[in-house]
Amino acid sequence: GKVFTKLEYEEIELILKDKAPNAYIINDDVYDFCKFVEEDSFFANYSDYFNRSVTCFNGGKMFSCTGWKVGWVIGPKHLIKRIALMHETVVWNYNTLGQYAFSQCLAGEADKEYEGFETYHDYLRNTYQTVNKGIAELFIQSELPVYPALVDGGFSMTIEISECESLIPEKYFKDDYIDDDKILKKSFK
């Protein structure tokens, strides 16, 4: 749910120049269509970071059908070439029908009026924001000492729970509570 501001991107850029001048950036922008604030969320638009950035998108998130597993990346040719090579060896089953459906939506269908909204994405953005505010309000009205943070977009929510520690049984804070071997054995039965 975080959308970086121009100032935050400039601060990140300064840190990268100082601490990691040769770093590459993978920008997870699968909820770009669903921002509640007006910000340019593409780090690749700053300085020369396009040449060192890959921005990821997800049609499943964009069109509310995550099981379809259709996504794409945008970046410079030298990085996309490597991603394409990896993709050929990692993905063994393509959702051709899904790719075609998304191409039709991206070609203009999503820009048409939908459910009383100017576009499908306006409808979806409004739906996400309404649900997000509703869930935040439920937490605020609860008797729990939790504090939801309003988000800038997407589907996730951050909740401050530090005052809840006394409500959690002490056994969960002990180092030996989780036995990794038992978990592993249960996972592969």
C-alpha positions as CSV (number, residue, x, y, z in Angstrom):
1,G,0.0,0.0,0.0
2,K,3.0,2.4,-0.1
3,V,3.4,4.8,-3.0
4,F,6.6,6.8,-2.8
5,T,6.6,10.5,-3.2
6,K,9.1,12.4,-5.5
7,L,11.0,13.5,-2.4
8,E,11.2,9.9,-1.1
9,Y,12.5,8.7,-4.4
10,E,15.1,11.5,-4.4
11,E,16.2,10.4,-0.9
12,I,16.4,6.8,-2.1
13,E,18.4,7.9,-5.0
14,L,20.9,9.7,-2.7
15,I,21.3,6.6,-0.6
16,L,21.9,4.4,-3.7
17,K,24.5,6.8,-5.1
18,D,26.3,6.8,-1.7
19,K,25.9,3.1,-0.6
20,A,25.2,1.1,-3.8
21,P,26.0,3.0,-6.9
22,N,25.9,-0.1,-9.1
23,A,22.6,-1.4,-7.7
24,Y,19.7,-2.6,-9.9
25,I,16.2,-1.8,-8.9
26,I,13.2,-4.2,-9.2
27,N,10.1,-2.1,-8.8
28,D,7.0,-4.0,-7.8
29,D,4.2,-2.0,-9.3
30,V,1.5,-4.6,-9.5
31,Y,-1.0,-2.2,-7.9
32,D,0.0,0.9,-10.0
33,F,-3.5,1.0,-11.4
34,C,-5.0,1.3,-7.9
35,K,-3.2,4.3,-6.3
36,F,-5.3,6.5,-4.0
37,V,-2.8,9.3,-4.3
38,E,-1.5,11.2,-7.3
39,E,2.2,10.3,-7.4
40,D,4.6,9.0,-10.1
41,S,5.4,5.6,-8.7
42,F,8.0,4.6,-11.3
43,F,11.5,4.8,-9.9
44,A,12.7,4.3,-13.4
45,N,11.6,7.8,-14.2
46,Y,14.3,9.3,-12.0
47,S,17.8,10.2,-13.2
48,D,19.2,7.4,-15.3
49,Y,17.5,4.7,-13.3
50,F,15.5,3.4,-16.3
51,N,18.8,1.7,-17.4
52,R,19.1,-0.1,-14.1
53,S,15.4,-0.7,-13.3
54,V,12.8,-3.4,-14.0
55,T,9.2,-2.5,-13.2
56,C,6.8,-5.5,-12.7
57,F,3.1,-5.5,-13.4
58,N,0.4,-8.1,-12.9
59,G,-2.7,-8.5,-15.0
60,G,-4.3,-10.7,-12.4
61,K,-4.2,-7.9,-9.9
62,M,-5.2,-5.4,-12.5
63,F,-8.3,-7.3,-13.6
64,S,-9.1,-9.2,-10.4
65,C,-8.2,-12.6,-11.5
66,T,-4.9,-13.4,-9.8
67,G,-5.1,-17.1,-10.5
68,W,-4.5,-16.4,-14.2
69,K,-0.8,-15.7,-13.6
70,V,-0.2,-13.2,-16.3
71,G,2.3,-10.4,-15.7
72,W,4.9,-8.4,-17.5
73,V,8.0,-6.3,-16.9
74,I,9.2,-3.0,-18.4
75,G,12.9,-2.1,-18.5
76,P,15.9,-1.5,-20.7
77,K,16.6,-4.0,-23.5
78,H,19.8,-5.4,-21.8
79,L,17.8,-6.4,-18.6
80,I,14.7,-7.6,-20.4
81,K,16.8,-9.8,-22.6
82,R,18.2,-11.6,-19.5
83,I,14.7,-11.8,-18.0
84,A,13.3,-13.3,-21.3
85,L,16.1,-15.9,-21.2
86,M,15.3,-16.9,-17.6
87,H,11.6,-16.9,-18.4
88,E,12.1,-19.5,-21.2
89,T,13.8,-21.9,-18.7
90,V,11.6,-21.3,-15.6
91,V,8.1,-21.1,-17.0
92,W,6.9,-24.3,-18.6
93,N,3.2,-23.6,-19.1
94,Y,1.9,-20.4,-20.6
95,N,-1.6,-19.0,-20.1
96,T,-2.1,-18.1,-23.8
97,L,-5.9,-17.5,-23.3
98,G,-5.2,-15.2,-20.4
99,Q,-2.5,-13.3,-22.3
100,Y,-5.0,-12.8,-25.1
101,A,-7.7,-11.7,-22.7
102,F,-5.4,-9.2,-21.0
103,S,-4.2,-7.9,-24.3
104,Q,-7.8,-7.1,-25.2
105,C,-8.4,-5.3,-21.9
106,L,-5.2,-3.4,-22.2
107,A,-6.1,-2.4,-25.7
108,G,-9.0,-0.3,-24.5
109,E,-11.7,-2.4,-22.8
110,A,-10.6,-1.3,-19.3
111,D,-10.8,2.4,-20.4
112,K,-14.5,2.2,-21.1
113,E,-17.2,3.2,-18.6
114,Y,-17.9,0.5,-16.0
115,E,-20.5,0.2,-13.2
116,G,-21.1,4.0,-13.2
117,F,-17.4,4.9,-13.1
118,E,-15.5,6.5,-16.0
119,T,-13.3,3.4,-16.3
120,Y,-12.9,-0.1,-14.9
121,H,-9.8,1.0,-13.0
122,D,-11.7,3.9,-11.4
123,Y,-14.3,1.4,-10.2
124,L,-11.7,-1.0,-8.9
125,R,-9.7,1.8,-7.2
126,N,-12.9,3.1,-5.5
127,T,-13.8,-0.4,-4.4
128,Y,-10.3,-1.1,-2.9
129,Q,-10.3,2.3,-1.1
130,T,-13.8,1.8,0.3
131,V,-12.9,-1.7,1.6
132,N,-9.6,-0.4,3.0
133,K,-11.2,2.4,4.9
134,G,-14.0,0.1,6.1
135,I,-11.4,-2.4,7.5
136,A,-9.4,0.4,9.1
137,E,-12.6,1.7,10.7
138,L,-13.4,-1.8,12.2
139,F,-9.9,-1.9,13.8
140,I,-10.3,1.6,15.1
141,Q,-13.7,0.7,16.7
142,S,-12.4,-2.5,18.1
143,E,-11.3,-2.8,21.7
144,L,-7.9,-3.9,20.7
145,P,-5.0,-1.4,21.0
146,V,-4.2,-1.5,17.2
147,Y,-3.7,1.4,14.9
148,P,-4.2,0.9,11.1
149,A,-2.2,3.1,8.8
150,L,-4.1,4.5,5.8
151,V,-2.4,3.3,2.7
152,D,-1.6,5.0,-0.6
153,G,-3.1,2.3,-2.8
154,G,-3.5,-1.4,-3.4
155,F,-4.9,-4.1,-1.2
156,S,-2.6,-4.4,1.8
157,M,-2.8,-2.6,5.1
158,T,-0.2,-1.9,7.8
159,I,-1.4,-2.1,11.4
160,E,0.6,-1.0,14.5
161,I,0.2,-3.7,17.1
162,S,3.1,-2.9,19.6
163,E,0.6,-2.4,22.4
164,C,-0.8,-5.9,21.9
165,E,2.2,-7.8,23.3
166,S,0.5,-8.4,26.6
167,L,-2.4,-10.1,24.8
168,I,-0.1,-12.7,23.2
169,P,0.6,-15.8,25.3
170,E,4.2,-15.8,26.5
171,K,5.0,-19.2,25.0
172,Y,5.1,-17.6,21.6
173,F,8.0,-15.4,22.5
174,K,10.2,-18.3,23.6
175,D,13.1,-19.3,21.3
176,D,12.2,-23.0,21.4
177,Y,8.5,-22.5,20.7
178,I,9.0,-23.3,17.0
179,D,10.7,-26.6,16.3
180,D,11.9,-26.3,12.7
181,D,12.3,-30.1,12.3
182,K,8.7,-30.7,13.3
183,I,7.4,-28.1,10.9
184,L,9.5,-29.6,8.1
185,K,8.2,-33.1,8.8
186,K,4.6,-31.9,8.9
187,S,5.1,-30.0,5.7
188,F,6.3,-33.0,3.7
189,K,4.0,-35.7,5.0
